[in-house]
Amino acid sequence: MQKILIFIIVLLFSISTFADVSVNGYYRKDGTYVQPHYRSNPNGNTSDNWSTKGNTNPYTGKEGTHNQDNNAWGN
């Protein structure tokens, strides 16, 4: 029973890990350096992004501020 529970926990952790994308650091046109960070995997759906109200960024703990109907991503 304990092995099954451990397997389920590892499986759930690995599934959530695949939903994140690592972004390398880069320089903007104005010379500002952007630190490496993680973001949610792009999928064309704005309601499941970390910046949407009701969602929380698991790395920073910040809650989303964009409304689901807000077209802040240019789609």
C-alpha positions as a Markdown table, in Angstrom:
| # | Residue | x | y | z |
|---|---|---|---|---|
| 1 | Met | 0.0 | 0.0 | 0.0 |
| 2 | Gln | 2.8 | 2.4 | 0.9 |
| 3 | Lys | 4.5 | 1.7 | -2.5 |
| 4 | Ile | 1.4 | 2.6 | -4.3 |
| 5 | Leu | 1.0 | 5.9 | -2.4 |
| 6 | Ile | 4.6 | 6.8 | -3.1 |
| 7 | Phe | 4.1 | 6.0 | -6.8 |
| 8 | Ile | 1.1 | 8.2 | -7.0 |
| 9 | Ile | 2.8 | 11.1 | -5.3 |
| 10 | Val | 5.8 | 10.8 | -7.6 |
| 11 | Leu | 3.5 | 10.6 | -10.7 |
| 12 | Leu | 1.6 | 13.7 | -9.7 |
| 13 | Phe | 4.8 | 15.6 | -9.1 |
| 14 | Ser | 6.2 | 14.6 | -12.5 |
| 15 | Ile | 3.0 | 15.6 | -14.3 |
| 16 | Ser | 3.0 | 19.1 | -12.8 |
| 17 | Thr | 6.7 | 19.5 | -13.7 |
| 18 | Phe | 6.0 | 18.9 | -17.4 |
| 19 | Ala | 3.6 | 21.8 | -17.4 |
| 20 | Asp | 6.5 | 24.3 | -16.7 |
| 21 | Val | 9.0 | 25.7 | -19.2 |
| 22 | Ser | 12.4 | 27.0 | -18.2 |
| 23 | Val | 13.2 | 30.4 | -19.8 |
| 24 | Asn | 16.9 | 31.3 | -20.1 |
| 25 | Gly | 18.1 | 34.7 | -19.1 |
| 26 | Tyr | 18.4 | 37.3 | -22.0 |
| 27 | Tyr | 19.0 | 40.9 | -22.7 |
| 28 | Arg | 16.3 | 43.2 | -23.8 |
| 29 | Lys | 16.8 | 45.8 | -26.6 |
| 30 | Asp | 17.3 | 48.5 | -24.0 |
| 31 | Gly | 20.2 | 46.5 | -22.4 |
| 32 | Thr | 18.2 | 45.3 | -19.4 |
| 33 | Tyr | 19.0 | 41.7 | -18.3 |
| 34 | Val | 16.1 | 39.5 | -17.6 |
| 35 | Gln | 16.9 | 36.7 | -15.0 |
| 36 | Pro | 16.2 | 33.1 | -15.9 |
| 37 | His | 12.7 | 32.0 | -14.8 |
| 38 | Tyr | 9.9 | 29.5 | -15.3 |
| 39 | Arg | 6.6 | 30.1 | -17.0 |
| 40 | Ser | 3.6 | 27.9 | -17.7 |
| 41 | Asn | 3.7 | 25.9 | -20.9 |
| 42 | Pro | 2.0 | 27.9 | -23.8 |
| 43 | Asn | -1.1 | 26.2 | -25.0 |
| 44 | Gly | -3.3 | 29.0 | -26.4 |
| 45 | Asn | -5.6 | 29.1 | -23.4 |
| 46 | Thr | -5.3 | 32.2 | -21.3 |
| 47 | Ser | -7.4 | 31.0 | -18.4 |
| 48 | Asp | -4.8 | 28.6 | -17.0 |
| 49 | Asn | -1.8 | 30.9 | -17.0 |
| 50 | Trp | -0.3 | 31.9 | -13.7 |
| 51 | Ser | -1.1 | 35.6 | -14.2 |
| 52 | Thr | -4.8 | 34.9 | -14.5 |
| 53 | Lys | -7.1 | 35.7 | -11.5 |
| 54 | Gly | -7.7 | 32.5 | -9.5 |
| 55 | Asn | -4.3 | 31.0 | -10.3 |
| 56 | Thr | -1.1 | 31.3 | -8.2 |
| 57 | Asn | 2.4 | 31.1 | -9.4 |
| 58 | Pro | 4.0 | 28.1 | -7.6 |
| 59 | Tyr | 7.5 | 29.6 | -7.7 |
| 60 | Thr | 6.7 | 33.1 | -6.4 |
| 61 | Gly | 3.4 | 32.6 | -4.5 |
| 62 | Lys | 2.0 | 35.6 | -6.4 |
| 63 | Glu | -1.7 | 35.5 | -7.3 |
| 64 | Gly | -2.9 | 36.3 | -10.8 |
| 65 | Thr | -4.1 | 39.8 | -11.6 |
| 66 | His | -5.5 | 39.4 | -15.2 |
| 67 | Asn | -9.2 | 38.7 | -15.8 |
| 68 | Gln | -9.9 | 35.6 | -17.9 |
| 69 | Asp | -11.6 | 37.8 | -20.5 |
| 70 | Asn | -8.7 | 40.2 | -20.6 |
| 71 | Asn | -6.8 | 39.7 | -23.8 |
| 72 | Ala | -3.4 | 40.7 | -22.3 |
| 73 | Trp | -1.5 | 38.1 | -24.2 |
| 74 | Gly | -2.4 | 39.4 | -27.7 |
| 75 | Asn | -4.4 | 36.4 | -28.8 |
